[in-house]
Amino acid sequence: MNSLIPLLVAAPLAGAALLLLGGRHLDRFGHWLGTFAAALSFVFGLLLFVSMLGRPTDQRAVHQHLFSWIPVNGFQADVSFQLDQLSITFVLLITGVGSLIHLYSVGYMAHDERRRRFFGYLNLFLAAMLLLVLADNYLLLYVGWEGVGLASYLLIGFWQHKPSAATAAKKAFLVNRVGDLGLSIAIMLMFTEFGNFTFSGVFGTAQQASSGKLTAIALMLLLAACGKSAQVPLQSWLGDAMEGPTPVSALIHAATMVTAGVYLITRSSAIFNLAPDAQTVVVVVGAVTLLYGAIVGCAKDDIKKALAGSTMSQIGYMVLAAGLGPIGYVFAIMHLVTHGFFKAGLFLGAGSVMHGMNDEVNMRHYGGLRKYMPITFLTFGLGYLAIIGFPGLSGFFSKDKIIEAAFAKGGTEGWILGLCALTGAAVTAFYMTRVMLMTFFGEKRWQADPATGEQPHPHESPSTMTLPMIVLAFGSVFAGGLFAFNSSFLHWLEPVTGHAEGDSPLAPIVVTLLTSAVMLAGVLLSYLMYGRAAVPVTPPVGSLLTRAARRDLMQDEINHAVLVRPGSALTASLVYLDSKALDGFVNGLAATVGGISGRLRRVQTGFVRSYALSMLGGTVLLVATTLLMRSV
């Protein structure tokens, strides 16, 4: 069975190569080839999972060495895979949800002339993401990390004929480069401190390193996680990335790429556990981001951007849990998996609505769509109930555990984190109820396209789109309960991540009641604002906070003021210094030498009488000097 591990990556990689290099004769069936490659990788993952279940707990982790990549004296880089409980969890999520999104894309991209290339990019993304989670060393992980960045750039900017899509792709790529720099520095620090960058080598000797070096490594890893997972302060790219096709939003921004940062922190738990200062920074980043994303999601009228704010917030919950250490690692991954189901379902539901509404994204132009799109309404509604933490659904089990773990941190810090998590739960219920009400309830508000005059005719999507939504809806309903039953998910991951019980000041039942209460309060407030009265087609001016949230709490303006303008000023200063000081000195020296040479050149007249006179003058001067020296 271990020989199947490389095939997990090879299947989608081969699919990408065929689709991108095979030529136009693959256009007729290239989409099915890409879907088959993703599904084949999922089958391999299932077989490996079943094989892993048949082994004792302490023998489930396996390593597969392929070849030595860079064998240099003192520097050994191998292409080797590590399959354990954590990596197989990600493999099943990536390939399972990825296969469903491939199938959905068959219908969604049916009329796109470049559909074959789109599926090639999807396959490339899956291969890079699988390489990231299967690598047994940080250098190979970095290769997958960069591959994910490349594939996301290609997918976000797939419709590059739209200037907004091209700009969003460049923005995502540049912001992620900041995080990637953190990962590269962390790997360099690991090599200088530990002499290698394999997981076993680094984790096995981490206790011997200085606390300062471990803190530096952990902070650089956190910087990398912030870039990929759109956490403050590197969150500005996620909302703009919604310019890509909706399947891209579901695959990259719900179930896979944005979770890479959570994987990196959890995989590096041995480092973070020895760097408490870095862990504090992690929980602060998670707490700030979960509130930030929730506030932004409240003010967006674009259905995909509202879900993007939600993604940012939910990843914030996961980062918060991962920052809690052994108390929260398992619950971070548990929420990651359940979130993969319901958020992918929500994005696919949003795409289905857009499909039936002539690609309209403004929820103020929806209304009453439940009557026209019953399957989309039902599946989207189940995802909605899951994400707000409705009792019995997936989000209820995973998010409640994170809130419990936050309180279990203990002391003032535990109370602050727990209250932040509770506040986030209330705001989540508010903005998601707003999305439901504005999209599926009330009177119809759609209008004719001002450019073409065409009136939308809402209709249900084809089966290739609705079937993946139905499957994801089942995951939204049942996955959390399955994981929580007899603490099965905790026992599954504990050998890799470890687990510790915190000392919570509140009993679990009290936390559950509080979470349910704030969730209901958020639903009620949203209903009072958007369910009882007609939603205006033109958005009101709103409060100062609302106007700021519509502009993503001024994140672009802040980045411009803090980074772009100082960077431009520094660049201009360096250019001035280079041109005026350095180049000025060199050019001035050259001009001086040239001027002197020009004046000396005038002595060379070419006339014999001038040279004779010069010789006579020199002779007279020489004789006079000699006589003067003898007299002295």
C-alpha positions as CSV (number, residue, x, y, z in Angstrom):
1,M,0.0,0.0,0.0
2,N,2.9,2.4,0.7
3,S,3.7,2.4,-3.0
4,L,0.4,4.3,-3.5
5,I,1.6,7.4,-1.6
6,P,3.5,8.9,-4.6
7,L,0.6,8.2,-6.8
8,L,-1.5,10.6,-4.7
9,V,0.5,13.4,-6.2
10,A,1.3,11.7,-9.5
11,A,-2.3,11.3,-10.6
12,P,-3.4,15.0,-10.6
13,L,0.1,16.0,-11.8
14,A,-0.1,13.8,-14.8
15,G,-3.6,15.1,-15.5
16,A,-2.3,18.7,-15.4
17,A,0.6,17.8,-17.7
18,L,-1.8,16.2,-20.3
19,L,-4.4,18.9,-20.1
20,L,-1.9,21.8,-20.4
21,L,0.4,20.2,-23.0
22,G,-1.9,17.9,-24.9
23,G,-3.3,20.5,-27.3
24,R,-6.8,21.3,-28.5
25,H,-7.7,17.8,-29.5
26,L,-8.3,17.2,-25.7
27,D,-10.9,20.0,-25.5
28,R,-13.8,17.5,-26.1
29,F,-13.1,15.4,-23.0
30,G,-10.4,17.2,-21.1
31,H,-12.8,18.2,-18.3
32,W,-13.6,14.6,-17.7
33,L,-9.9,13.6,-17.8
34,G,-9.2,16.2,-15.1
35,T,-12.1,15.0,-13.0
36,F,-10.9,11.4,-13.3
37,A,-7.4,12.3,-12.2
38,A,-8.8,14.0,-9.0
39,A,-11.2,11.1,-8.3
40,L,-8.3,8.6,-8.9
41,S,-6.2,10.4,-6.3
42,F,-9.2,10.2,-3.9
43,V,-9.5,6.5,-4.4
44,F,-5.8,6.0,-3.6
45,G,-6.3,8.1,-0.5
46,L,-9.2,5.9,0.6
47,L,-7.2,2.8,0.1
48,L,-4.3,4.2,2.2
49,F,-6.8,5.3,4.9
50,V,-8.3,1.8,5.2
51,S,-4.8,0.3,5.3
52,M,-3.8,2.8,8.0
53,L,-6.9,1.8,10.1
54,G,-5.7,-1.8,10.0
55,R,-2.4,-1.0,11.8
56,P,-1.8,-0.4,15.5
57,T,-1.9,3.3,16.5
58,D,1.8,3.6,17.1
59,Q,2.6,2.0,13.6
60,R,0.3,4.1,11.5
61,A,2.8,6.7,10.4
62,V,4.8,5.6,7.3
63,H,7.6,7.1,5.3
64,Q,8.2,6.7,1.6
65,H,11.6,7.8,0.2
66,L,11.7,8.4,-3.5
67,F,15.1,9.8,-4.3
68,S,17.8,12.2,-3.1
69,W,17.1,15.6,-4.5
70,I,20.2,17.6,-3.5
71,P,22.9,15.2,-2.1
72,V,25.7,17.6,-1.1
73,N,28.3,17.2,1.6
74,G,26.6,18.5,4.8
75,F,23.3,19.3,2.9
76,Q,20.9,16.4,2.2
77,A,17.6,17.2,0.6
78,D,15.3,14.2,-0.2
79,V,12.1,13.8,-1.9
80,S,10.3,11.7,0.8
81,F,6.8,11.5,1.9
82,Q,5.3,11.1,5.3
83,L,1.8,9.7,5.7
84,D,0.3,9.8,9.2
85,Q,-3.0,10.6,10.7
86,L,-2.7,14.4,10.1
87,S,-1.6,14.1,6.5
88,I,-4.2,11.5,5.5
89,T,-6.9,13.7,7.0
90,F,-5.8,16.5,4.6
91,V,-5.4,14.1,1.7
92,L,-9.0,12.9,2.0
93,L,-10.3,16.5,2.4
94,I,-8.3,17.8,-0.6
95,T,-9.0,15.0,-3.0
96,G,-12.6,14.4,-1.8
97,V,-13.8,17.9,-1.9
98,G,-11.6,18.6,-4.8
99,S,-13.2,15.8,-6.9
100,L,-16.6,17.2,-6.1
101,I,-15.5,20.7,-7.2
102,H,-14.1,19.2,-10.4
103,L,-17.5,17.6,-11.1
104,Y,-19.3,20.9,-10.3
105,S,-16.9,22.7,-12.7
106,V,-18.0,20.4,-15.6
107,G,-21.4,22.2,-15.5
108,Y,-20.3,25.6,-14.3
109,M,-17.6,26.1,-17.0
110,A,-19.5,24.3,-19.7
111,H,-19.5,27.3,-22.1
112,D,-16.0,28.5,-21.4
113,E,-13.7,28.1,-24.4
114,R,-10.7,27.5,-22.2
115,R,-12.3,24.9,-20.0
116,R,-9.5,22.3,-20.7
117,R,-6.9,24.7,-19.4
118,F,-9.0,25.5,-16.3
119,F,-9.1,21.8,-15.4
120,G,-5.4,21.6,-16.0
121,Y,-4.9,24.4,-13.4
122,L,-7.2,22.6,-11.0
123,N,-5.2,19.4,-11.3
124,L,-2.0,21.3,-10.8
125,F,-3.3,22.9,-7.7
126,L,-4.3,19.5,-6.2
127,A,-0.9,18.1,-7.0
128,A,0.9,21.0,-5.3
129,M,-1.4,20.9,-2.2
130,L,-0.9,17.2,-1.8
131,L,2.8,17.6,-2.1
132,L,2.6,20.2,0.7
133,V,0.8,18.0,3.1
134,L,2.7,14.8,2.3
135,A,6.2,16.1,2.5
136,D,8.4,14.8,5.3
137,N,10.7,17.9,5.4
138,Y,10.2,21.6,5.2
139,L,12.1,22.1,2.0
140,L,9.9,19.8,0.0
141,L,6.9,21.3,1.8
142,Y,8.2,24.7,0.5
143,V,8.1,23.3,-3.1
144,G,4.4,22.4,-2.6
145,W,3.8,25.7,-0.9
146,E,5.1,27.7,-3.9
147,G,3.3,25.4,-6.3
148,V,0.0,26.2,-4.5
149,G,0.8,29.9,-4.9
150,L,1.5,29.5,-8.6
151,A,-1.7,27.5,-9.2
152,S,-3.8,30.0,-7.2
153,Y,-2.4,32.9,-9.2
154,L,-3.4,31.1,-12.5
155,L,-6.9,30.2,-11.2
156,I,-7.7,33.6,-9.6
157,G,-6.7,35.4,-12.8
158,F,-8.2,32.8,-15.1
159,W,-10.5,35.3,-16.7
160,Q,-7.6,37.7,-17.3
161,H,-9.6,39.6,-19.9
162,K,-11.2,41.3,-16.8
163,P,-8.8,43.9,-15.4
164,S,-10.2,43.3,-11.9
165,A,-9.3,39.5,-12.2
166,A,-5.8,40.2,-13.4
167,T,-5.2,42.7,-10.6
168,A,-6.6,40.3,-8.0
169,A,-4.3,37.6,-9.1
170,K,-1.3,39.9,-8.9
171,K,-2.3,41.1,-5.5
172,A,-2.8,37.6,-4.1
173,F,0.6,36.6,-5.5
174,L,2.5,39.6,-4.1
175,V,0.9,39.4,-0.6
176,N,1.6,35.7,-0.4
177,R,5.2,36.4,-1.4
178,V,5.6,38.2,1.9
179,G,4.4,35.1,3.8
180,D,6.6,32.9,1.6
181,L,9.6,34.9,2.6
182,G,8.8,34.0,6.3
183,L,8.8,30.3,5.4
184,S,12.1,30.5,3.6
185,I,13.7,32.4,6.5
186,A,12.4,29.8,8.9
187,I,13.9,26.9,6.9
188,M,17.3,28.7,6.8
189,L,17.1,29.2,10.6
190,M,16.3,25.5,11.0
191,F,19.3,24.4,9.0
192,T,21.7,26.7,10.8
193,E,20.3,25.6,14.2
194,F,19.6,21.9,13.7
195,G,21.7,21.0,10.7
196,N,18.7,19.7,8.7
197,F,15.1,20.5,7.9
198,T,13.3,17.1,8.1
199,F,10.4,17.0,10.5
200,S,12.0,14.2,12.6
201,G,15.4,16.0,12.7
202,V,14.0,19.3,13.7
203,F,11.4,18.1,16.2
204,G,13.8,15.6,17.8
205,T,16.4,18.3,18.6
206,A,14.1,21.3,19.2
207,Q,14.4,21.1,22.9
208,Q,18.2,21.7,22.6
209,A,17.8,25.0,20.8
210,S,17.7,28.4,22.4
211,S,14.3,29.9,23.2
212,G,15.1,33.0,21.1
213,K,15.9,30.9,18.0
214,L,12.8,28.8,18.4
215,T,10.6,31.9,18.8
216,A,12.2,33.4,15.7
217,I,11.5,30.2,13.7
218,A,7.9,30.0,15.0
219,L,7.2,33.7,14.2
220,M,8.5,33.2,10.6
221,L,6.3,30.1,10.3
222,L,3.3,32.2,11.5
223,L,4.1,34.9,8.9
224,A,3.9,32.2,6.3
225,A,0.6,30.9,7.7
226,C,-0.8,34.5,7.7
227,G,-0.1,34.8,4.0
228,K,-1.6,31.6,2.8
229,S,-4.5,31.6,5.3
230,A,-5.4,35.3,4.9
231,Q,-4.9,36.2,8.5
232,V,-4.2,39.7,9.8
233,P,-2.0,41.5,8.6
234,L,-1.8,39.6,5.3
235,Q,-5.5,39.2,4.7
236,S,-6.1,41.9,2.0
237,W,-5.9,39.5,-1.0
238,L,-8.8,37.2,-0.1
239,G,-11.8,39.4,-0.9
240,D,-10.3,40.5,-4.3
241,A,-9.6,36.8,-5.1
242,M,-13.4,36.3,-5.5
243,E,-12.9,37.6,-9.1
244,G,-11.9,34.1,-10.0
245,P,-14.5,31.5,-11.2
246,T,-16.7,30.3,-8.3
247,P,-15.2,26.7,-8.2
248,V,-11.9,28.4,-7.5
249,S,-13.4,30.2,-4.6
250,A,-14.7,26.9,-3.3
251,L,-11.5,24.9,-3.8
252,I,-8.9,27.4,-2.8
253,H,-10.6,29.7,-0.5
254,A,-12.8,27.3,1.5
255,A,-11.3,23.8,1.7
256,T,-7.7,23.7,0.8
257,M,-5.3,26.6,0.2
258,V,-6.4,28.8,3.0
259,T,-6.1,25.9,5.4
260,A,-2.4,25.4,4.5
261,G,-1.4,27.9,7.2
262,V,-3.3,25.9,9.9
263,Y,-1.6,22.7,8.7
264,L,1.8,24.4,8.9
265,I,1.2,25.5,12.5
266,T,-0.2,22.2,13.6
267,R,2.5,20.2,11.9
268,S,5.1,22.4,13.6
269,S,3.5,21.9,17.0
270,A,6.8,20.7,18.5
271,I,8.3,24.1,17.8
272,F,5.4,26.2,18.9
273,N,5.0,24.3,22.1
274,L,8.5,25.4,23.1
275,A,7.9,29.0,22.1
276,P,5.2,30.3,24.3
277,D,5.7,33.9,23.2
278,A,5.1,32.9,19.6
279,Q,2.0,31.0,20.7
280,T,0.6,34.2,22.2
281,V,1.1,36.0,18.9
282,V,-0.7,33.1,17.2
283,V,-3.8,33.4,19.4
284,V,-3.9,37.2,19.1
285,V,-3.7,36.9,15.3
286,G,-6.5,34.3,15.3
287,A,-8.7,36.3,17.6
288,V,-8.3,39.6,15.7
289,T,-8.9,37.9,12.4
290,L,-12.0,36.0,13.4
291,L,-13.6,39.3,14.5
292,Y,-12.2,41.2,11.5
293,G,-13.6,38.8,8.9
294,A,-16.9,38.6,10.7
295,I,-17.3,42.4,10.7
296,V,-16.4,42.7,7.0
297,G,-18.8,39.9,6.1
298,C,-21.7,41.9,7.7
299,A,-21.5,44.7,5.2
300,K,-20.8,43.0,1.9
301,D,-23.6,42.9,-0.7
302,D,-21.5,40.7,-3.0
303,I,-22.5,37.1,-2.0
304,K,-19.0,35.7,-2.7
305,K,-17.3,38.5,-0.8
306,A,-19.6,38.0,2.2
307,L,-18.5,34.3,2.1
308,A,-14.9,35.4,1.8
309,G,-15.2,37.4,5.0
310,S,-16.7,34.4,6.6
311,T,-13.8,32.2,5.4
312,M,-11.3,34.7,6.9
313,S,-13.2,34.6,10.2
314,Q,-13.5,30.8,10.4
315,I,-9.8,30.3,9.6
316,G,-9.3,32.8,12.5
317,Y,-11.0,30.3,14.7
318,M,-8.7,27.6,13.6
319,V,-5.6,29.7,14.1
320,L,-6.8,30.7,17.5
321,A,-7.3,27.0,18.4
322,A,-3.9,26.1,17.0
323,G,-2.3,28.9,19.1
324,L,-3.7,27.3,22.3
325,G,-1.3,24.5,21.9
326,P,-2.1,20.9,22.9
327,I,-5.5,22.1,24.2
328,G,-6.6,23.1,20.7
329,Y,-4.6,21.4,17.9
330,V,-7.2,18.7,17.4
331,F,-10.1,21.0,17.4
332,A,-8.4,23.3,14.9
333,I,-8.2,20.5,12.5
334,M,-11.6,19.2,13.3
335,H,-13.1,22.6,12.5
336,L,-10.9,22.8,9.4
337,V,-12.5,19.6,8.0
338,T,-16.1,20.4,8.9
339,H,-15.5,23.9,7.5
340,G,-14.3,22.3,4.3
341,F,-17.7,20.7,3.8
342,F,-20.0,23.5,4.7
343,K,-18.0,26.4,3.2
344,A,-17.4,24.6,0.0
345,G,-21.1,23.8,-0.2
346,L,-21.9,27.5,0.5
347,F,-19.6,28.7,-2.3
348,L,-20.9,26.2,-4.7
349,G,-24.4,27.3,-3.7
350,A,-23.4,30.9,-4.4
351,G,-22.2,29.8,-7.8
352,S,-25.4,28.0,-8.5
353,V,-27.3,31.2,-7.7
354,M,-25.1,33.2,-10.0
355,H,-25.5,30.6,-12.7
356,G,-29.3,31.1,-12.5
357,M,-29.1,34.9,-12.3
358,N,-26.9,35.7,-15.3
359,D,-23.7,35.9,-13.1
360,E,-25.3,38.6,-10.8
361,V,-23.4,38.7,-7.5
362,N,-25.3,41.6,-5.7
363,M,-27.6,40.1,-3.1
364,R,-29.8,43.2,-3.3
365,H,-30.8,42.0,-6.7
366,Y,-31.9,38.6,-5.5
367,G,-34.8,37.8,-3.3
368,G,-37.3,34.9,-3.2
369,L,-35.0,32.5,-5.0
370,R,-36.0,29.5,-2.8
371,K,-39.1,29.0,-5.1
372,Y,-37.0,28.9,-8.3
373,M,-33.9,27.0,-7.0
374,P,-35.2,24.4,-4.3
375,I,-32.1,22.2,-4.3
376,T,-29.7,25.1,-4.1
377,F,-31.9,26.6,-1.3
378,L,-31.9,23.3,0.7
379,T,-28.2,22.6,0.4
380,F,-27.2,26.2,1.0
381,G,-29.5,26.3,4.0
382,L,-27.9,23.2,5.5
383,G,-24.5,24.8,5.1
384,Y,-25.8,28.0,6.7
385,L,-27.1,26.1,9.7
386,A,-23.8,24.3,10.0
387,I,-21.7,27.4,9.9
388,I,-23.7,29.3,12.5
389,G,-23.4,26.3,14.9
390,F,-27.0,25.1,14.9
391,P,-27.2,22.2,17.4
392,G,-26.6,18.8,15.9
393,L,-24.9,20.0,12.7
394,S,-21.2,19.9,12.0
395,G,-20.2,23.5,13.0
396,F,-21.9,23.0,16.3
397,F,-19.5,20.3,17.3
398,S,-16.3,21.8,16.0
399,K,-16.8,25.5,16.8
400,D,-18.1,24.8,20.3
401,K,-14.9,22.8,21.0
402,I,-12.8,25.7,20.0
403,I,-14.8,28.1,22.3
404,E,-14.4,25.6,25.1
405,A,-10.7,25.4,24.5
406,A,-10.4,29.2,24.5
407,F,-12.0,29.4,27.9
408,A,-9.9,26.5,29.1
409,K,-6.7,28.5,28.4
410,G,-7.4,29.8,31.9
411,G,-6.9,33.2,33.6
412,T,-7.6,36.6,32.1
413,E,-6.3,35.4,28.7
414,G,-8.8,32.6,28.6
415,W,-11.7,34.9,29.4
416,I,-10.7,37.4,26.7
417,L,-10.2,34.7,24.1
418,G,-13.4,32.9,25.0
419,L,-15.4,36.2,24.8
420,C,-13.9,37.0,21.4
421,A,-14.8,33.5,20.2
422,L,-18.4,34.0,21.5
423,T,-18.7,37.4,19.9
424,G,-17.5,35.9,16.6
425,A,-20.2,33.2,16.9
426,A,-22.9,35.9,17.3
427,V,-21.7,38.0,14.4
428,T,-21.4,34.8,12.2
429,A,-25.0,34.0,12.8
430,F,-25.9,37.6,12.0
431,Y,-24.2,37.9,8.6
432,M,-25.0,34.4,7.4
433,T,-28.7,34.9,8.2
434,R,-28.4,38.2,6.3
435,V,-27.1,36.3,3.3
436,M,-29.9,33.7,3.5
437,L,-32.7,36.3,3.9
438,M,-31.4,38.6,1.1
439,T,-30.9,35.7,-1.3
440,F,-33.7,33.2,-0.8
441,F,-36.5,35.1,1.0
442,G,-38.5,38.3,0.5
443,E,-39.8,39.7,-2.8
444,K,-37.9,39.3,-6.0
445,R,-35.6,42.3,-6.6
446,W,-33.8,41.4,-9.8
447,Q,-33.6,43.8,-12.6
448,A,-32.7,43.7,-16.3
449,D,-29.1,43.9,-17.3
450,P,-28.4,47.6,-18.1
451,A,-26.0,46.7,-20.9
452,T,-28.1,44.1,-22.7
453,G,-31.6,44.6,-21.3
454,E,-31.9,40.9,-20.6
455,Q,-34.1,40.0,-17.7
456,P,-32.8,37.2,-15.4
457,H,-34.8,33.9,-15.4
458,P,-33.8,32.1,-12.2
459,H,-33.6,28.3,-12.6
460,E,-32.1,25.3,-10.9
461,S,-28.6,24.3,-12.0
462,P,-27.8,21.0,-13.9
463,S,-27.2,17.8,-12.0
464,T,-23.4,18.0,-12.4
465,M,-23.6,21.1,-10.2
466,T,-26.3,20.0,-7.8
467,L,-24.9,16.6,-7.0
468,P,-21.7,17.9,-5.4
469,M,-23.8,20.4,-3.5
470,I,-25.9,17.5,-2.1
471,V,-22.9,15.4,-1.1
472,L,-21.3,18.4,0.7
473,A,-24.6,19.1,2.4
474,F,-24.5,15.6,3.9
475,G,-21.0,16.4,5.2
476,S,-22.3,19.7,6.7
477,V,-24.9,17.8,8.6
478,F,-23.2,14.6,9.7
479,A,-19.4,15.1,9.8
480,G,-19.3,16.9,13.1
481,G,-21.4,14.4,14.9
482,L,-19.3,11.5,13.5
483,F,-16.1,13.2,14.6
484,A,-17.4,14.0,18.1
485,F,-18.9,10.5,18.7
486,N,-16.8,8.9,21.4
487,S,-14.2,11.6,20.8
488,S,-13.2,9.6,17.7
489,F,-11.5,12.5,15.9
490,L,-9.5,13.4,19.0
491,H,-8.2,9.8,19.4
492,W,-7.4,9.7,15.7
493,L,-5.2,12.8,15.7
494,E,-3.8,12.7,19.3
495,P,-0.8,10.5,18.4
496,V,0.4,13.3,16.0
497,T,-0.7,16.5,17.6
498,G,-0.9,15.5,21.2
499,H,-3.7,16.7,23.4
500,A,-4.2,18.2,26.9
501,E,-7.2,19.1,28.9
502,G,-7.4,22.7,30.0
503,D,-8.8,24.1,33.2
504,S,-12.0,25.9,32.0
505,P,-13.8,28.1,34.5
506,L,-17.1,27.1,32.7
507,A,-18.6,23.7,32.3
508,P,-19.0,22.4,28.8
509,I,-22.8,22.6,29.0
510,V,-22.6,26.2,30.0
511,V,-20.4,27.0,27.0
512,T,-22.8,25.2,24.8
513,L,-25.7,27.2,26.2
514,L,-23.9,30.5,25.8
515,T,-22.9,29.7,22.3
516,S,-26.4,28.7,21.3
517,A,-27.8,31.8,23.0
518,V,-25.5,34.3,21.1
519,M,-26.2,32.4,17.9
520,L,-29.9,32.8,18.3
521,A,-29.4,36.5,19.2
522,G,-27.4,37.0,16.0
523,V,-30.2,35.3,13.9
524,L,-32.9,37.3,15.6
525,L,-31.1,40.6,15.1
526,S,-30.5,39.8,11.4
527,Y,-34.2,38.8,11.0
528,L,-35.3,42.1,12.5
529,M,-33.1,44.1,10.1
530,Y,-33.5,42.1,6.9
531,G,-36.4,39.7,7.3
532,R,-39.3,41.9,8.4
533,A,-38.8,44.8,6.0
534,A,-38.2,44.9,2.3
535,V,-34.5,45.0,1.4
536,P,-33.7,48.2,-0.5
537,V,-32.1,47.7,-3.9
538,T,-29.8,50.7,-3.3
539,P,-27.8,50.2,-0.1
540,P,-28.3,52.9,2.6
541,V,-25.4,55.1,3.6
542,G,-25.0,53.2,6.9
543,S,-23.0,54.0,10.0
544,L,-19.3,54.8,10.1
545,L,-18.5,51.2,10.9
546,T,-20.7,49.9,8.1
547,R,-19.0,52.2,5.6
548,A,-15.6,51.1,6.8
549,A,-16.6,47.4,6.7
550,R,-17.7,47.9,3.1
551,R,-14.1,49.0,2.4
552,D,-12.7,46.0,4.3
553,L,-12.0,48.2,7.4
554,M,-9.7,50.3,5.2
555,Q,-7.2,47.5,4.8
556,D,-6.0,48.7,1.4
557,E,-5.7,52.2,2.7
558,I,-3.7,51.1,5.7
559,N,-1.4,48.9,3.6
560,H,-0.9,51.9,1.2
561,A,-0.1,54.2,4.1
562,V,2.1,51.8,6.1
563,L,3.8,49.9,3.3
564,V,3.3,51.3,-0.2
565,R,3.9,55.0,0.4
566,P,7.0,54.5,2.7
567,G,8.3,51.9,0.2
568,S,7.8,54.3,-2.7
569,A,9.5,57.1,-0.7
570,L,12.4,54.8,0.2
571,T,12.7,53.7,-3.4
572,A,12.7,57.3,-4.6
573,S,15.3,58.2,-2.0
574,L,17.5,55.4,-3.1
575,V,17.2,56.3,-6.7
576,Y,18.1,59.9,-5.9
577,L,21.1,58.8,-3.8
578,D,22.2,56.4,-6.6
579,S,21.8,59.0,-9.4
580,K,23.0,62.1,-7.6
581,A,25.5,60.9,-5.0
582,L,27.0,57.6,-6.3
583,D,26.6,58.3,-10.0
584,G,27.4,61.9,-9.4
585,F,30.7,61.1,-7.8
586,V,31.7,58.7,-10.5
587,N,30.5,61.0,-13.3
588,G,32.2,64.0,-11.7
589,L,35.5,62.1,-11.3
590,A,35.3,61.1,-15.0
591,A,34.5,64.7,-16.0
592,T,37.4,66.0,-14.0
593,V,39.8,63.6,-15.6
594,G,38.4,64.3,-19.0
595,G,38.7,68.1,-18.5
596,I,42.3,67.8,-17.4
597,S,43.1,65.5,-20.3
598,G,41.4,67.9,-22.7
599,R,43.6,70.8,-21.4
600,L,46.7,68.8,-21.6
601,R,45.8,67.7,-25.1
602,R,46.0,71.3,-26.2
603,V,49.7,71.3,-25.6
604,Q,50.1,68.8,-28.4
605,T,49.9,71.3,-31.3
606,G,51.7,69.3,-34.0
607,F,54.2,72.2,-34.8
608,V,57.9,71.4,-34.6
609,R,58.7,75.0,-33.5
610,S,56.4,74.5,-30.5
611,Y,58.0,71.3,-29.5
612,A,61.5,72.9,-29.9
613,L,60.5,75.7,-27.7
614,S,59.1,73.3,-25.1
615,M,62.4,71.4,-25.2
616,L,64.4,74.6,-24.8
617,G,62.3,75.7,-21.9
618,G,62.7,72.4,-20.2
619,T,66.5,72.5,-20.8
620,V,66.7,76.0,-19.3
621,L,64.6,74.9,-16.3
622,L,66.7,71.8,-15.8
623,V,70.1,73.8,-16.0
624,A,68.8,76.5,-13.7
625,T,67.7,74.0,-11.1
626,T,71.0,72.2,-11.3
627,L,73.0,75.4,-10.8
628,L,70.7,76.5,-8.0
629,M,71.2,73.2,-6.1
630,R,75.0,73.3,-6.5
631,S,75.1,76.9,-5.1
632,V,73.2,75.8,-2.1
